[in-house]
């Protein structure tokens, strides 16, 4: 298996790049070393760059957020496409498709957990309570004490550590972290109430977890995100409507946005969202191995096994447990990282 150093080693083959943010450019605290320089080099080569993320922010908010990190539109990228922005465009421009996904005519919404309501500003959707809601929009999950880590959780009935890819298949009533906190139980109680009311969950971030931190001084850790809430709700028997990677609509939207007829490469860290989604759309894909999701899982594996075997385990055994979307999770390229270390 050949592993390229960075995206620059294959840049000549492509006109445009779709690039994930978390785990490829950003570790949850700051940008990886040489990220901006690599993006500037791609732009100098005349390449188009679309940041394609499962962020629930609308695009303008995302541009402001990353401008604070000195990542500037036109200098470093052409467009940002977020799953939140894509959902908003579907609501505005394809109401029949949106209604079909939810199952009923939509007039109201209820935010579960914490949500960015900017998505719904200037639309016909308004806030109401859970009983009257046509659906429940799931924002970024927060328990009573904040974000819930899933790389440090145990089954309280057995005392055994639960692997990240097994968290959504566990009974959240029996899950706690090393400090005895039961954030997943808090979610489970809310989800059971939603199920009792036969509510559909609307999720604009299908990722089960992301690497993030509560404070800039903290090391990034795996925290549960909206896709994890959706996966558990489906396990309970509930209905969920997803927007974002790996579903093909967001890739098609990004392609039309930059009007690109040439070859496109998707660079991501998640086989179950970035790679499956790109492959389903006929877009070449590249998986980073030293940043993001692969790094998260590789550090839990036996250090004596080869990188080839680690990748096999990631793609063939872990990936099917992290997505309900069947598809080809093998990328065309493996990269050490997106950014070049040279300079």
C-alpha contacts under 8 A as a table, 3 or more apart, distances in Angstrom:
res1	aa1	res2	aa2	distance
1	X	308	X	6.55
2	X	333	X	7.84
2	X	334	X	7.00
3	X	333	X	7.16
3	X	334	X	4.94
3	X	335	X	5.35
3	X	336	X	6.48
4	X	7	X	7.65
4	X	9	X	6.66
4	X	333	X	7.42
4	X	334	X	6.17
4	X	335	X	4.69
4	X	336	X	6.20
5	X	9	X	6.89
5	X	335	X	5.63
5	X	336	X	5.08
5	X	337	X	6.52
5	X	340	X	6.95
6	X	9	X	5.83
6	X	10	X	7.89
6	X	335	X	5.60
6	X	336	X	6.17
6	X	337	X	5.33
6	X	338	X	4.96
6	X	339	X	5.56
6	X	340	X	5.23
7	X	10	X	5.69
7	X	11	X	6.05
7	X	335	X	7.05
7	X	337	X	7.51
7	X	338	X	5.26
7	X	339	X	6.70
7	X	340	X	7.40
8	X	11	X	4.91
8	X	12	X	7.90
8	X	38	X	7.50
8	X	42	X	7.43
8	X	339	X	7.83
8	X	340	X	6.96
9	X	12	X	7.82
10	X	13	X	5.89
10	X	14	X	7.73
11	X	14	X	5.75
11	X	42	X	7.44
12	X	15	X	7.85
13	X	263	X	7.41
14	X	17	X	7.28
14	X	47	X	7.65
14	X	262	X	7.20
14	X	263	X	4.96
14	X	264	X	5.61
14	X	265	X	6.56
15	X	46	X	7.86
15	X	47	X	5.40
15	X	48	X	6.46
15	X	260	X	7.86
15	X	262	X	5.62
15	X	263	X	5.48
15	X	264	X	6.09
16	X	47	X	5.38
16	X	48	X	4.42
16	X	49	X	5.75
16	X	50	X	7.76
16	X	260	X	7.36
16	X	262	X	7.37
16	X	263	X	6.61
16	X	264	X	4.82
16	X	265	X	6.57
17	X	47	X	7.39
17	X	48	X	6.18
17	X	49	X	4.86
17	X	50	X	6.20
17	X	264	X	5.52
17	X	265	X	4.92
17	X	266	X	5.85
17	X	267	X	7.18
18	X	49	X	6.01
18	X	50	X	4.82
18	X	51	X	5.82
18	X	52	X	5.81
18	X	264	X	7.15
18	X	265	X	6.12
18	X	266	X	4.58
18	X	267	X	6.22
19	X	24	X	7.53
19	X	49	X	7.14
19	X	50	X	6.17
19	X	51	X	4.84
19	X	52	X	5.55
19	X	53	X	7.78
19	X	266	X	5.84
19	X	267	X	4.89
19	X	268	X	6.25
20	X	23	X	7.49
20	X	24	X	5.98
20	X	25	X	7.27
20	X	51	X	5.83
20	X	52	X	5.13
20	X	53	X	5.29
20	X	266	X	7.84
20	X	267	X	6.30
20	X	268	X	5.14
20	X	269	X	7.47
20	X	274	X	7.52
21	X	24	X	5.40
21	X	25	X	5.00
21	X	26	X	5.83
21	X	51	X	6.56
21	X	52	X	7.12
21	X	53	X	6.00
22	X	25	X	6.15
22	X	26	X	4.95
22	X	27	X	5.97
22	X	28	X	6.71
22	X	53	X	7.73
22	X	210	X	7.49
22	X	211	X	7.48
22	X	292	X	7.05
23	X	26	X	5.60
23	X	27	X	5.39
23	X	28	X	7.85
23	X	211	X	7.39
23	X	268	X	7.64
23	X	269	X	5.87
23	X	291	X	5.54
23	X	292	X	3.59
23	X	293	X	6.67
24	X	27	X	7.52
24	X	32	X	7.90
24	X	267	X	7.67
24	X	268	X	6.18
24	X	269	X	6.12
24	X	288	X	6.97
24	X	291	X	6.32
24	X	292	X	6.33
24	X	337	X	7.12
24	X	338	X	6.10
25	X	31	X	5.62
25	X	32	X	5.80
25	X	35	X	6.14
25	X	338	X	7.13
25	X	339	X	7.79
26	X	29	X	7.07
26	X	30	X	5.58
26	X	31	X	4.29
26	X	32	X	5.74
27	X	30	X	5.87
27	X	31	X	6.38
27	X	32	X	6.77
27	X	211	X	6.69
27	X	212	X	6.97
27	X	220	X	6.80
27	X	291	X	7.83
27	X	292	X	7.07
28	X	211	X	5.89
28	X	212	X	4.21
28	X	213	X	6.20
28	X	220	X	5.91
29	X	212	X	6.87
29	X	213	X	6.76
29	X	216	X	5.92
29	X	219	X	7.92
29	X	220	X	6.88
30	X	69	X	7.61
31	X	35	X	6.51
31	X	69	X	7.58
32	X	35	X	5.68
32	X	339	X	7.62
33	X	339	X	7.24
33	X	341	X	7.44
34	X	37	X	5.16
34	X	38	X	6.07
34	X	339	X	5.69
34	X	340	X	6.37
34	X	341	X	6.39
35	X	38	X	5.28
35	X	39	X	6.30
35	X	338	X	7.46
35	X	339	X	5.03
35	X	340	X	7.62
36	X	39	X	5.11
36	X	40	X	6.12
36	X	71	X	6.74
36	X	76	X	6.68
37	X	40	X	5.06
37	X	41	X	6.20
37	X	339	X	7.95
38	X	41	X	5.06
38	X	42	X	6.32
38	X	339	X	5.49
38	X	340	X	6.20
39	X	42	X	5.13
39	X	43	X	6.24
39	X	76	X	5.21
39	X	77	X	7.13
39	X	339	X	7.96
40	X	43	X	5.07
40	X	44	X	6.10
40	X	75	X	6.47
40	X	76	X	5.35
41	X	44	X	4.97
41	X	45	X	6.35
42	X	45	X	5.09
42	X	46	X	6.69
42	X	47	X	5.55
42	X	48	X	7.93
43	X	46	X	5.08
43	X	47	X	5.12
43	X	48	X	6.74
43	X	49	X	7.65
43	X	75	X	7.26
43	X	76	X	6.70
43	X	77	X	7.37
44	X	47	X	7.36
48	X	77	X	7.02
48	X	78	X	6.22
48	X	258	X	7.87
49	X	76	X	7.78
49	X	77	X	4.86
49	X	78	X	5.37
49	X	79	X	6.90
50	X	77	X	6.19
50	X	78	X	5.79
50	X	79	X	4.88
50	X	80	X	5.60
50	X	81	X	6.96
50	X	254	X	7.36
51	X	77	X	7.18
51	X	79	X	6.33
51	X	80	X	4.64
51	X	81	X	6.06
51	X	82	X	7.96
52	X	80	X	6.15
52	X	81	X	4.96
52	X	82	X	5.99
52	X	254	X	7.62
53	X	80	X	7.78
53	X	81	X	6.35
53	X	82	X	4.85
53	X	83	X	6.41
53	X	244	X	7.88
53	X	245	X	7.76
54	X	82	X	5.51
54	X	83	X	4.75
54	X	84	X	7.33
54	X	204	X	7.09
54	X	205	X	5.02
54	X	206	X	7.20
54	X	207	X	7.31
54	X	244	X	5.74
54	X	245	X	6.50
55	X	82	X	5.29
55	X	83	X	5.80
55	X	84	X	6.30
55	X	204	X	7.82
55	X	205	X	6.43
56	X	82	X	6.40
56	X	83	X	5.69
56	X	84	X	3.97
56	X	85	X	7.25
56	X	116	X	7.32
56	X	139	X	7.73
56	X	204	X	6.02
56	X	205	X	6.38
57	X	61	X	6.01
57	X	62	X	5.96
57	X	82	X	6.68
57	X	83	X	7.78
57	X	84	X	5.36
57	X	85	X	6.84
57	X	116	X	6.96
57	X	118	X	7.87
57	X	119	X	7.28
58	X	61	X	5.56
58	X	62	X	6.41
58	X	82	X	6.51
58	X	84	X	5.40
58	X	85	X	4.53
58	X	88	X	7.95
58	X	118	X	7.31
58	X	119	X	6.26
59	X	62	X	5.05
59	X	63	X	6.21
59	X	80	X	5.89
59	X	81	X	6.19
59	X	82	X	6.12
59	X	84	X	7.85
59	X	85	X	5.79
60	X	63	X	5.11
60	X	64	X	6.41
61	X	64	X	5.18
61	X	65	X	6.22
62	X	65	X	4.99
62	X	66	X	6.29
62	X	80	X	7.46
63	X	66	X	5.42
63	X	67	X	5.97
63	X	72	X	7.57
63	X	73	X	7.40
63	X	80	X	7.17
64	X	67	X	5.09
64	X	68	X	6.58
65	X	68	X	5.61
65	X	69	X	7.39
66	X	69	X	5.07
66	X	70	X	6.61
66	X	71	X	5.37
66	X	72	X	7.27
67	X	70	X	4.78
67	X	71	X	4.83
67	X	72	X	5.29
68	X	71	X	7.27
71	X	75	X	7.78
71	X	76	X	6.11
72	X	75	X	5.55
72	X	76	X	5.57
72	X	77	X	7.02
73	X	76	X	5.75
73	X	77	X	5.14
73	X	78	X	5.79
73	X	79	X	6.95
74	X	77	X	5.26
74	X	78	X	5.23
77	X	80	X	7.85
79	X	258	X	7.83
81	X	85	X	6.53
81	X	86	X	7.07
81	X	250	X	7.99
81	X	254	X	6.49
82	X	85	X	5.10
82	X	86	X	6.22
82	X	244	X	7.60
83	X	86	X	4.93
83	X	87	X	6.08
83	X	204	X	5.48
83	X	205	X	6.36
83	X	243	X	6.16
83	X	244	X	4.54
83	X	245	X	7.51
83	X	250	X	7.08
84	X	87	X	5.15
84	X	88	X	6.30
84	X	119	X	6.55
84	X	204	X	5.65
84	X	205	X	7.69
84	X	243	X	7.96
84	X	244	X	7.86
85	X	88	X	5.10
85	X	89	X	6.30
85	X	119	X	7.19
86	X	89	X	5.12
86	X	90	X	6.32
86	X	243	X	7.47
86	X	244	X	7.32
86	X	250	X	6.37
86	X	253	X	7.58
87	X	90	X	5.14
87	X	91	X	6.30
87	X	119	X	7.99
87	X	204	X	6.65
87	X	243	X	6.25
87	X	244	X	7.92
88	X	91	X	5.11
88	X	92	X	6.18
88	X	119	X	5.95
88	X	120	X	6.96
89	X	92	X	5.05
89	X	93	X	5.73
89	X	94	X	7.46
90	X	93	X	5.29
90	X	94	X	4.81
90	X	95	X	6.57
90	X	97	X	7.46
90	X	98	X	6.50
91	X	94	X	5.85
91	X	95	X	5.29
91	X	98	X	6.13
91	X	123	X	7.71
92	X	95	X	6.48
92	X	123	X	6.96
94	X	97	X	5.47
94	X	98	X	6.44
95	X	98	X	4.98
95	X	99	X	6.00
96	X	99	X	5.08
96	X	100	X	6.12
97	X	100	X	5.11
97	X	101	X	6.35
98	X	101	X	5.23
98	X	102	X	6.44
99	X	102	X	5.22
99	X	103	X	5.73
99	X	104	X	5.65
99	X	105	X	5.58
99	X	106	X	6.52
100	X	103	X	5.05
100	X	104	X	7.02
101	X	241	X	6.16
102	X	106	X	7.95
102	X	135	X	7.28
102	X	200	X	6.76
102	X	202	X	7.98
102	X	241	X	6.64
104	X	134	X	7.26
105	X	134	X	7.92
106	X	109	X	7.98
106	X	125	X	7.00
106	X	134	X	6.12
107	X	124	X	6.40
107	X	125	X	5.17
107	X	126	X	6.61
107	X	134	X	7.15
108	X	124	X	7.97
108	X	125	X	4.99
108	X	126	X	4.67
108	X	127	X	5.62
108	X	128	X	6.17
108	X	132	X	7.88
108	X	133	X	5.60
108	X	134	X	5.90
108	X	135	X	7.53
109	X	125	X	6.27
109	X	126	X	5.73
109	X	127	X	4.86
109	X	128	X	5.95
109	X	129	X	7.88
109	X	133	X	5.26
109	X	134	X	6.20
109	X	135	X	5.74
109	X	136	X	5.91
109	X	137	X	6.65
110	X	127	X	5.46
110	X	128	X	5.54
110	X	129	X	5.84
110	X	130	X	5.80
110	X	133	X	5.76
110	X	135	X	6.69
110	X	136	X	4.82
110	X	137	X	5.96
111	X	114	X	6.94
111	X	115	X	6.02
111	X	127	X	7.59
111	X	136	X	5.80
111	X	137	X	4.94
111	X	138	X	6.11
111	X	139	X	6.91
112	X	115	X	7.07
112	X	136	X	6.23
112	X	137	X	6.02
112	X	138	X	5.12
112	X	139	X	6.49
113	X	138	X	6.56
113	X	139	X	6.04
113	X	140	X	6.82
113	X	141	X	5.47
113	X	142	X	6.20
113	X	143	X	7.98
114	X	138	X	7.46
114	X	139	X	5.00
114	X	140	X	5.46
114	X	141	X	6.12
114	X	142	X	6.61
115	X	137	X	7.56
115	X	138	X	6.55
115	X	139	X	3.75
115	X	140	X	5.95
116	X	119	X	6.49
116	X	139	X	6.48
117	X	120	X	5.62
117	X	121	X	6.86
118	X	121	X	5.19
120	X	123	X	5.51
120	X	124	X	7.93
120	X	125	X	6.33
120	X	126	X	7.68
123	X	126	X	7.93
127	X	133	X	7.98
128	X	132	X	6.55
128	X	133	X	6.05
129	X	132	X	5.73
129	X	133	X	6.04
130	X	133	X	5.15
130	X	136	X	7.19
130	X	194	X	7.92
131	X	197	X	7.15
133	X	136	X	6.64
133	X	199	X	7.88
134	X	199	X	7.18
134	X	200	X	7.54
135	X	199	X	5.72
135	X	200	X	4.96
135	X	201	X	5.86
135	X	202	X	6.64
136	X	199	X	6.77
136	X	200	X	6.26
136	X	201	X	4.94
136	X	202	X	5.96
137	X	201	X	5.91
137	X	202	X	4.70
137	X	203	X	6.35
138	X	141	X	7.55
138	X	201	X	6.61
138	X	202	X	6.05
138	X	203	X	5.58
138	X	204	X	7.91
138	X	226	X	6.49
139	X	203	X	7.54
139	X	226	X	6.67
140	X	225	X	6.18
140	X	226	X	6.09
141	X	147	X	6.82
141	X	148	X	7.98
141	X	224	X	7.26
141	X	225	X	6.06
141	X	226	X	6.48
141	X	229	X	7.93
142	X	145	X	7.44
142	X	146	X	4.92
142	X	147	X	4.92
142	X	148	X	6.90
143	X	146	X	5.02
143	X	147	X	6.19
143	X	148	X	6.68
143	X	183	X	5.21
143	X	184	X	7.75
143	X	186	X	6.56
143	X	187	X	7.32
144	X	183	X	7.28
145	X	183	X	7.80
147	X	214	X	7.42
147	X	223	X	6.38
147	X	224	X	7.48
148	X	183	X	5.99
148	X	184	X	7.33
148	X	223	X	5.36
148	X	224	X	5.97
149	X	152	X	6.28
149	X	153	X	7.44
149	X	177	X	7.76
149	X	221	X	6.75
149	X	222	X	5.56
149	X	223	X	4.20
149	X	224	X	6.34
150	X	153	X	5.64
150	X	164	X	6.03
150	X	167	X	7.13
150	X	177	X	7.92
150	X	222	X	5.88
150	X	223	X	5.60
150	X	224	X	6.27
151	X	162	X	7.87
151	X	163	X	7.01
151	X	164	X	5.80
151	X	221	X	7.25
151	X	222	X	5.72
151	X	223	X	7.57
152	X	161	X	7.41
152	X	162	X	7.82
152	X	177	X	5.55
152	X	178	X	6.38
153	X	161	X	5.97
153	X	162	X	5.86
153	X	175	X	6.41
153	X	176	X	5.38
153	X	177	X	4.14
153	X	178	X	6.42
154	X	159	X	5.92
154	X	160	X	5.43
154	X	161	X	4.30
154	X	162	X	5.32
154	X	175	X	5.57
154	X	176	X	5.50
154	X	177	X	5.95
154	X	178	X	7.27
155	X	158	X	5.56
155	X	159	X	5.30
155	X	160	X	5.50
155	X	161	X	6.46
155	X	162	X	6.66
155	X	174	X	5.46
155	X	175	X	4.88
155	X	176	X	6.69
156	X	159	X	5.18
156	X	160	X	7.60
156	X	174	X	5.19
156	X	175	X	5.86
156	X	176	X	6.47
157	X	174	X	6.32
162	X	166	X	6.39
162	X	167	X	6.33
163	X	166	X	5.30
163	X	167	X	6.51
164	X	167	X	5.44
165	X	168	X	7.39
165	X	318	X	6.49
165	X	321	X	6.07
165	X	322	X	6.02
166	X	169	X	5.31
166	X	170	X	6.50
166	X	321	X	7.34
167	X	170	X	5.30
168	X	171	X	7.89
168	X	228	X	6.44
168	X	231	X	6.46
168	X	232	X	5.34
169	X	232	X	7.27
169	X	235	X	7.61
170	X	174	X	7.96
170	X	175	X	7.64
171	X	174	X	5.69
171	X	175	X	6.84
172	X	175	X	5.01
172	X	184	X	5.44
172	X	185	X	5.17
172	X	188	X	6.26
173	X	184	X	7.41
173	X	185	X	5.02
173	X	188	X	7.16
174	X	185	X	7.62
175	X	182	X	6.38
175	X	184	X	6.74
175	X	185	X	7.09
176	X	179	X	7.70
176	X	180	X	5.44
176	X	181	X	5.34
176	X	182	X	4.65
176	X	183	X	7.31
176	X	184	X	7.51
177	X	180	X	5.27
177	X	181	X	5.47
177	X	182	X	6.78
178	X	181	X	7.49
182	X	185	X	5.33
182	X	186	X	6.74
183	X	186	X	5.12
183	X	187	X	6.63
184	X	187	X	5.07
184	X	188	X	6.11
185	X	188	X	4.86
185	X	189	X	6.25
186	X	189	X	5.46
186	X	190	X	6.67
187	X	190	X	5.22
187	X	191	X	6.11
187	X	229	X	7.72
188	X	191	X	5.03
188	X	192	X	6.03
189	X	192	X	5.21
189	X	193	X	6.42
190	X	193	X	5.15
190	X	194	X	6.38
191	X	194	X	4.93
191	X	195	X	6.13
191	X	233	X	6.39
192	X	195	X	4.98
192	X	196	X	6.16
192	X	236	X	7.80
193	X	196	X	5.08
193	X	197	X	6.47
194	X	197	X	5.17
194	X	198	X	6.22
194	X	199	X	5.43
195	X	198	X	4.81
195	X	199	X	5.99
195	X	233	X	7.82
195	X	236	X	7.75
195	X	237	X	7.58
195	X	238	X	5.82
196	X	199	X	7.83
198	X	238	X	7.28
199	X	238	X	7.48
199	X	239	X	7.33
200	X	238	X	6.92
200	X	239	X	5.03
200	X	240	X	5.54
200	X	241	X	7.23
201	X	230	X	7.11
201	X	239	X	6.45
201	X	240	X	4.73
201	X	241	X	6.25
202	X	240	X	6.02
202	X	241	X	5.05
202	X	242	X	6.29
203	X	206	X	6.61
203	X	226	X	6.36
203	X	227	X	7.00
203	X	230	X	7.13
203	X	240	X	7.23
203	X	241	X	6.19
203	X	242	X	4.96
203	X	243	X	6.31
204	X	226	X	7.62
204	X	242	X	5.86
204	X	243	X	4.64
204	X	244	X	5.93
205	X	225	X	7.53
205	X	226	X	5.62
205	X	227	X	5.86
205	X	242	X	7.29
205	X	243	X	6.61
205	X	244	X	6.00
205	X	245	X	7.78
206	X	226	X	6.26
206	X	227	X	3.97
206	X	228	X	7.61
206	X	230	X	7.72
206	X	242	X	6.27
206	X	243	X	6.93
206	X	244	X	6.40
206	X	245	X	6.77
206	X	246	X	7.78
206	X	273	X	7.96
207	X	210	X	7.13
207	X	225	X	6.32
207	X	226	X	6.53
207	X	227	X	4.54
207	X	228	X	6.78
207	X	273	X	7.33
208	X	224	X	5.97
208	X	225	X	5.37
208	X	226	X	6.40
208	X	227	X	4.24
208	X	228	X	3.88
208	X	229	X	7.45
208	X	231	X	7.63
208	X	322	X	7.20
209	X	222	X	6.14
209	X	223	X	5.34
209	X	224	X	4.28
209	X	225	X	4.75
209	X	226	X	7.71
209	X	227	X	7.23
209	X	228	X	6.53
210	X	221	X	7.84
210	X	222	X	5.44
210	X	223	X	5.57
210	X	224	X	6.62
210	X	225	X	6.54
211	X	220	X	5.46
211	X	221	X	4.96
211	X	222	X	4.46
211	X	223	X	6.16
211	X	292	X	7.27
212	X	219	X	7.95
212	X	220	X	4.57
212	X	221	X	5.42
212	X	222	X	6.49
212	X	223	X	6.67
213	X	216	X	6.94
213	X	218	X	5.77
213	X	219	X	6.30
213	X	220	X	4.69
213	X	221	X	6.11
214	X	218	X	6.73
215	X	218	X	5.36
216	X	219	X	7.86
224	X	227	X	7.98
224	X	228	X	5.97
224	X	229	X	7.75
225	X	228	X	5.59
225	X	229	X	6.84
226	X	229	X	5.13
226	X	230	X	6.33
227	X	230	X	4.95
227	X	231	X	6.04
228	X	231	X	5.09
228	X	232	X	6.23
229	X	232	X	5.34
229	X	233	X	6.19
230	X	233	X	5.04
230	X	234	X	6.17
230	X	240	X	6.18
231	X	234	X	5.18
231	X	235	X	6.26
232	X	235	X	4.91
232	X	236	X	6.40
233	X	236	X	5.03
233	X	237	X	6.46
233	X	238	X	5.22
233	X	239	X	7.36
233	X	240	X	7.61
234	X	237	X	4.89
234	X	238	X	4.68
234	X	239	X	6.04
234	X	240	X	6.80
235	X	238	X	7.21
243	X	247	X	6.81
243	X	250	X	7.65
244	X	247	X	5.80
244	X	249	X	7.54
244	X	250	X	5.70
245	X	248	X	7.06
245	X	250	X	6.62
245	X	251	X	7.66
245	X	273	X	5.05
245	X	274	X	6.36
245	X	277	X	6.01
246	X	272	X	6.89
246	X	273	X	4.15
246	X	274	X	6.10
246	X	275	X	7.74
246	X	276	X	6.12
246	X	277	X	3.96
246	X	278	X	7.47
246	X	325	X	7.66
247	X	250	X	6.62
247	X	251	X	7.72
247	X	273	X	7.94
247	X	277	X	5.88
248	X	251	X	5.37
248	X	252	X	6.35
248	X	277	X	5.99
248	X	278	X	7.71
248	X	280	X	6.92
248	X	281	X	6.20
249	X	252	X	5.16
249	X	253	X	6.13
250	X	253	X	4.99
250	X	254	X	6.20
251	X	254	X	5.13
251	X	255	X	6.25
251	X	277	X	7.58
251	X	278	X	7.21
251	X	281	X	7.17
252	X	255	X	5.13
252	X	256	X	6.33
252	X	281	X	7.68
253	X	256	X	5.31
253	X	257	X	6.18
254	X	257	X	5.04
254	X	258	X	6.74
255	X	258	X	5.75
255	X	259	X	6.08
255	X	260	X	6.10
256	X	259	X	4.83
256	X	260	X	7.01
263	X	283	X	7.74
264	X	283	X	6.02
264	X	284	X	6.47
265	X	283	X	6.20
265	X	284	X	4.87
265	X	285	X	5.33
265	X	286	X	7.10
266	X	274	X	7.07
266	X	275	X	7.48
266	X	278	X	6.40
266	X	283	X	6.86
266	X	284	X	6.20
266	X	285	X	4.58
266	X	286	X	6.14
267	X	274	X	7.40
267	X	285	X	5.90
267	X	286	X	4.81
267	X	287	X	6.07
267	X	288	X	7.37
267	X	338	X	7.44
268	X	271	X	7.68
268	X	274	X	5.32
268	X	275	X	6.94
268	X	285	X	7.62
268	X	286	X	6.35
268	X	287	X	5.27
268	X	288	X	6.29
269	X	274	X	6.99
269	X	287	X	5.31
269	X	288	X	5.13
269	X	289	X	7.14
269	X	291	X	7.07
269	X	292	X	5.51
269	X	293	X	5.59
269	X	294	X	6.64
270	X	273	X	5.52
270	X	274	X	5.36
270	X	275	X	6.60
270	X	287	X	7.22
270	X	292	X	7.69
270	X	293	X	5.86
270	X	294	X	7.44
271	X	274	X	5.77
271	X	275	X	4.67
271	X	276	X	6.13
271	X	287	X	7.22
271	X	315	X	6.79
271	X	319	X	6.58
271	X	329	X	5.32
271	X	330	X	7.29
271	X	331	X	7.85
272	X	275	X	6.29
272	X	276	X	5.59
272	X	277	X	7.66
272	X	319	X	5.71
272	X	320	X	7.71
272	X	322	X	6.52
272	X	323	X	5.81
272	X	325	X	7.85
272	X	329	X	6.51
273	X	276	X	5.74
273	X	277	X	5.68
273	X	323	X	7.91
274	X	277	X	5.42
274	X	278	X	6.07
274	X	285	X	7.79
275	X	278	X	5.21
275	X	279	X	6.01
275	X	285	X	5.84
275	X	286	X	7.34
275	X	287	X	7.28
275	X	328	X	7.65
275	X	329	X	5.49
275	X	330	X	6.91
275	X	331	X	6.07
276	X	279	X	5.20
276	X	280	X	6.06
276	X	327	X	5.55
276	X	328	X	5.47
276	X	329	X	4.83
276	X	330	X	7.73
277	X	280	X	5.20
277	X	281	X	6.48
278	X	281	X	5.17
278	X	282	X	6.32
278	X	283	X	4.93
278	X	284	X	6.55
278	X	285	X	6.24
279	X	282	X	5.08
279	X	283	X	5.52
279	X	284	X	6.46
279	X	285	X	6.92
279	X	327	X	7.78
279	X	328	X	6.50
279	X	329	X	7.59
279	X	331	X	7.88
280	X	283	X	7.53
280	X	327	X	6.96
280	X	328	X	7.54
284	X	331	X	7.34
284	X	332	X	6.21
285	X	331	X	5.03
285	X	332	X	5.48
285	X	333	X	6.58
286	X	331	X	5.25
286	X	332	X	5.88
286	X	333	X	4.54
286	X	334	X	5.55
286	X	335	X	6.61
287	X	331	X	6.15
287	X	333	X	6.45
287	X	334	X	5.02
287	X	335	X	5.88
288	X	291	X	6.15
288	X	292	X	7.50
288	X	294	X	7.31
288	X	334	X	6.11
288	X	335	X	4.69
288	X	336	X	5.49
288	X	337	X	4.93
288	X	338	X	6.56
289	X	292	X	7.51
289	X	293	X	7.91
289	X	294	X	5.24
289	X	295	X	6.09
289	X	334	X	6.98
289	X	335	X	6.13
289	X	336	X	5.15
289	X	337	X	6.41
290	X	294	X	6.81
290	X	295	X	5.27
290	X	336	X	5.34
290	X	337	X	5.85
291	X	294	X	6.68
291	X	295	X	5.36
291	X	296	X	7.92
291	X	336	X	7.80
291	X	337	X	6.32
292	X	295	X	5.63
292	X	296	X	6.36
293	X	296	X	4.96
293	X	297	X	6.38
294	X	297	X	5.28
294	X	298	X	5.79
294	X	314	X	7.33
295	X	298	X	5.05
295	X	299	X	6.17
296	X	299	X	5.88
296	X	300	X	7.27
297	X	300	X	5.39
297	X	301	X	6.77
297	X	314	X	7.55
298	X	301	X	5.15
298	X	310	X	6.59
299	X	302	X	7.90
299	X	303	X	7.60
301	X	310	X	7.40
302	X	305	X	5.97
305	X	309	X	6.36
305	X	310	X	6.90
306	X	309	X	5.24
306	X	310	X	6.33
307	X	310	X	4.93
307	X	311	X	6.13
308	X	311	X	5.23
308	X	312	X	6.22
309	X	312	X	4.93
309	X	313	X	6.17
310	X	313	X	5.19
310	X	314	X	6.17
311	X	314	X	4.95
311	X	315	X	6.03
312	X	315	X	5.24
312	X	316	X	5.65
312	X	317	X	7.55
313	X	316	X	5.41
313	X	317	X	5.11
313	X	318	X	6.31
314	X	317	X	5.94
314	X	318	X	4.95
314	X	319	X	6.03
315	X	318	X	6.22
315	X	319	X	5.25
315	X	320	X	7.80
315	X	329	X	6.10
315	X	330	X	6.70
316	X	319	X	6.19
316	X	320	X	6.86
317	X	320	X	6.12
317	X	321	X	7.18
318	X	321	X	5.40
318	X	322	X	6.51
319	X	322	X	5.04
319	X	323	X	6.52
319	X	329	X	7.57
320	X	323	X	5.66
320	X	324	X	7.12
320	X	326	X	7.69
321	X	324	X	7.63
323	X	326	X	7.63
331	X	334	X	6.82
335	X	338	X	6.83
337	X	340	X	7.44
